[in-house]
């Protein structure tokens, strides 16, 4: 699977670890930065990630910051992206099953790398159920319909 990953300075170490792990799992990973722990603005990296997913350059996105909150808000500014903030595998699973999430956000200051891997495994291996959930996902893309 083609996966884009981005973070802010607070999550740059977790991003590198997860990118390496995802590559080891056989995924094609594009690291959108940053490359150092120098202070950066999460909205810029959230927008880069959202653009990669919305354009089809990536099938899924992984967004990381200290809490996961700020970068998830930035990613969700793009109407073509449904980014779920998760901290355990059940939420990651439900974000795919019920919401057809195409991006996941996590907080590096809140969960460890092993929990992040468990969340990613759930997120990347769960299919969207469609059916009754499809109408709601459609409403996310076109709220006035």
C-alpha positions as a Markdown table, in Angstrom:
| # | Residue | x | y | z |
|---|---|---|---|---|
| 1 | Unk | 0.0 | 0.0 | 0.0 |
| 2 | Unk | 1.2 | 3.6 | -0.7 |
| 3 | Unk | 1.3 | 5.5 | 2.6 |
| 4 | Unk | 2.2 | 9.1 | 3.3 |
| 5 | Unk | 3.5 | 10.0 | 6.7 |
| 6 | Unk | 4.0 | 13.4 | 8.3 |
| 7 | Unk | 4.5 | 14.9 | 11.7 |
| 8 | Unk | 5.6 | 18.0 | 13.6 |
| 9 | Unk | 8.7 | 18.3 | 15.6 |
| 10 | Unk | 7.2 | 16.5 | 18.7 |
| 11 | Unk | 6.7 | 13.3 | 16.7 |
| 12 | Unk | 9.6 | 13.3 | 14.4 |
| 13 | Unk | 11.3 | 10.3 | 16.2 |
| 14 | Unk | 8.0 | 8.3 | 16.2 |
| 15 | Unk | 7.5 | 9.1 | 12.5 |
| 16 | Unk | 10.9 | 7.7 | 11.6 |
| 17 | Unk | 10.3 | 4.6 | 13.6 |
| 18 | Unk | 6.9 | 4.0 | 12.1 |
| 19 | Unk | 8.1 | 4.8 | 8.5 |
| 20 | Unk | 10.9 | 2.2 | 8.9 |
| 21 | Unk | 8.4 | -0.4 | 10.3 |
| 22 | Unk | 5.9 | 0.2 | 7.6 |
| 23 | Unk | 8.5 | -0.3 | 4.9 |
| 24 | Unk | 9.6 | -3.5 | 6.7 |
| 25 | Unk | 5.9 | -4.6 | 6.4 |
| 26 | Unk | 6.1 | -4.1 | 2.6 |
| 27 | Unk | 4.5 | -0.7 | 2.2 |
| 28 | Unk | 5.6 | 2.1 | -0.1 |
| 29 | Unk | 6.1 | 4.9 | 2.3 |
| 30 | Unk | 6.6 | 8.6 | 1.5 |
| 31 | Unk | 8.0 | 10.6 | 4.4 |
| 32 | Unk | 6.7 | 14.2 | 4.0 |
| 33 | Unk | 8.8 | 15.5 | 6.9 |
| 34 | Unk | 10.1 | 17.1 | 8.9 |
| 35 | Unk | 13.5 | 15.5 | 9.1 |
| 36 | Unk | 14.7 | 17.1 | 12.4 |
| 37 | Unk | 13.2 | 18.0 | 15.8 |
| 38 | Unk | 13.6 | 21.7 | 15.1 |
| 39 | Unk | 10.3 | 23.5 | 15.7 |
| 40 | Unk | 7.8 | 23.4 | 12.8 |
| 41 | Unk | 4.2 | 24.2 | 12.3 |
| 42 | Unk | 1.9 | 21.2 | 12.3 |
| 43 | Unk | -0.7 | 22.8 | 10.0 |
| 44 | Unk | 1.9 | 22.9 | 7.1 |
| 45 | Unk | 2.6 | 19.2 | 7.5 |
| 46 | Unk | -1.0 | 18.3 | 7.9 |
| 47 | Unk | -1.8 | 20.1 | 4.7 |
| 48 | Unk | 1.0 | 18.2 | 2.9 |
| 49 | Unk | -0.3 | 14.9 | 4.1 |
| 50 | Unk | -3.9 | 15.8 | 3.1 |
| 51 | Unk | -2.8 | 16.8 | -0.3 |
| 52 | Unk | -1.0 | 13.5 | -0.8 |
| 53 | Unk | -4.1 | 11.5 | 0.1 |
| 54 | Unk | -6.6 | 13.7 | -1.7 |
| 55 | Unk | -4.5 | 13.6 | -4.9 |
| 56 | Unk | -4.1 | 9.8 | -4.8 |
| 57 | Unk | -0.4 | 10.0 | -4.4 |
| 58 | Unk | -1.0 | 8.0 | -1.2 |
| 59 | Unk | -3.8 | 5.5 | -0.5 |
| 60 | Unk | -3.6 | 6.2 | 3.2 |
| 61 | Unk | -2.1 | 8.9 | 5.5 |
| 62 | Unk | -0.4 | 8.8 | 8.9 |
| 63 | Unk | -0.3 | 12.1 | 10.8 |
| 64 | Unk | 1.6 | 12.6 | 14.0 |
| 65 | Unk | 2.1 | 15.4 | 16.5 |
| 66 | Unk | 2.5 | 15.7 | 20.2 |
| 67 | Unk | -1.2 | 15.0 | 21.0 |
| 68 | Unk | -2.4 | 14.1 | 17.5 |
| 69 | Unk | -5.2 | 16.8 | 17.9 |
| 70 | Unk | -3.7 | 19.7 | 16.0 |
| 71 | Unk | -2.4 | 17.7 | 13.0 |
| 72 | Unk | -5.7 | 15.8 | 12.7 |
| 73 | Unk | -7.5 | 19.2 | 12.5 |
| 74 | Unk | -5.1 | 20.3 | 9.8 |
| 75 | Unk | -5.5 | 17.1 | 7.8 |
| 76 | Unk | -9.3 | 17.3 | 8.1 |
| 77 | Unk | -9.4 | 20.8 | 6.5 |
| 78 | Unk | -9.2 | 18.9 | 3.1 |
| 79 | Unk | -12.8 | 17.7 | 2.3 |
| 80 | Unk | -11.4 | 14.6 | 0.5 |
| 81 | Unk | -9.7 | 13.3 | 3.6 |
| 82 | Unk | -11.2 | 11.6 | 6.6 |
| 83 | Unk | -8.6 | 11.6 | 9.4 |
| 84 | Unk | -9.4 | 9.8 | 12.6 |
| 85 | Unk | -7.5 | 10.6 | 15.8 |
| 86 | Unk | -6.9 | 7.3 | 17.6 |
| 87 | Unk | -5.0 | 6.0 | 20.6 |
| 88 | Unk | -5.9 | 2.3 | 20.5 |
| 89 | Unk | -6.7 | -0.4 | 17.9 |
| 90 | Unk | -10.4 | -0.5 | 18.4 |
| 91 | Unk | -10.8 | 3.1 | 17.4 |
| 92 | Unk | -8.5 | 2.5 | 14.4 |
| 93 | Unk | -10.7 | -0.4 | 13.4 |
| 94 | Unk | -13.9 | 1.4 | 13.7 |
| 95 | Unk | -12.6 | 4.4 | 11.8 |
| 96 | Unk | -12.2 | 2.1 | 8.8 |
| 97 | Unk | -15.3 | 0.0 | 9.3 |
| 98 | Unk | -17.8 | 2.8 | 9.9 |
| 99 | Unk | -16.1 | 6.0 | 8.6 |
| 100 | Unk | -13.9 | 4.8 | 5.7 |
| 101 | Unk | -11.1 | 6.9 | 7.2 |
| 102 | Unk | -8.2 | 7.3 | 4.8 |
| 103 | Unk | -5.9 | 8.9 | 7.3 |
| 104 | Unk | -5.0 | 8.2 | 10.9 |
| 105 | Unk | -3.6 | 10.6 | 13.5 |
| 106 | Unk | -1.8 | 9.8 | 16.7 |
| 107 | Unk | -0.1 | 11.6 | 19.5 |
| 108 | Unk | 3.5 | 10.8 | 20.1 |
| 109 | Unk | 3.4 | 12.2 | 23.7 |
| 110 | Unk | 0.4 | 10.1 | 24.5 |
| 111 | Unk | 1.0 | 6.6 | 23.1 |
| 112 | Unk | 4.2 | 4.6 | 22.5 |
| 113 | Unk | 5.6 | 3.2 | 19.3 |
| 114 | Unk | 4.2 | -0.3 | 20.0 |
| 115 | Unk | 0.7 | 1.0 | 20.5 |
| 116 | Unk | 1.0 | 3.1 | 17.4 |
| 117 | Unk | 2.1 | 0.0 | 15.4 |
| 118 | Unk | -1.0 | -1.8 | 16.8 |
| 119 | Unk | -3.2 | 1.1 | 15.7 |
| 120 | Unk | -1.7 | 1.1 | 12.2 |
| 121 | Unk | -2.0 | -2.6 | 11.9 |
| 122 | Unk | -5.8 | -2.3 | 12.6 |
| 123 | Unk | -6.2 | 0.7 | 10.4 |
| 124 | Unk | -4.4 | -0.8 | 7.4 |
| 125 | Unk | -6.0 | -4.3 | 7.6 |
| 126 | Unk | -9.6 | -3.3 | 8.2 |
| 127 | Unk | -12.0 | -2.8 | 5.3 |
| 128 | Unk | -14.9 | -0.3 | 5.1 |
| 129 | Unk | -18.2 | -2.0 | 5.7 |
| 130 | Unk | -20.2 | 0.2 | 3.4 |
| 131 | Unk | -23.9 | -0.5 | 3.6 |
| 132 | Unk | -25.6 | 1.8 | 6.2 |
| 133 | Unk | -22.3 | 3.6 | 6.8 |
| 134 | Unk | -22.0 | 4.7 | 3.2 |
| 135 | Unk | -24.8 | 7.3 | 3.4 |
| 136 | Unk | -23.0 | 8.9 | 6.3 |
| 137 | Unk | -19.6 | 9.0 | 4.7 |
| 138 | Unk | -21.3 | 10.5 | 1.6 |
| 139 | Unk | -22.7 | 13.2 | 3.9 |
| 140 | Unk | -19.2 | 14.0 | 5.1 |
| 141 | Unk | -18.2 | 14.8 | 1.5 |
| 142 | Unk | -21.4 | 16.7 | 0.7 |
| 143 | Unk | -23.1 | 17.9 | 3.9 |
| 144 | Unk | -25.9 | 19.8 | 2.2 |
| 145 | Unk | -27.2 | 16.7 | 0.2 |
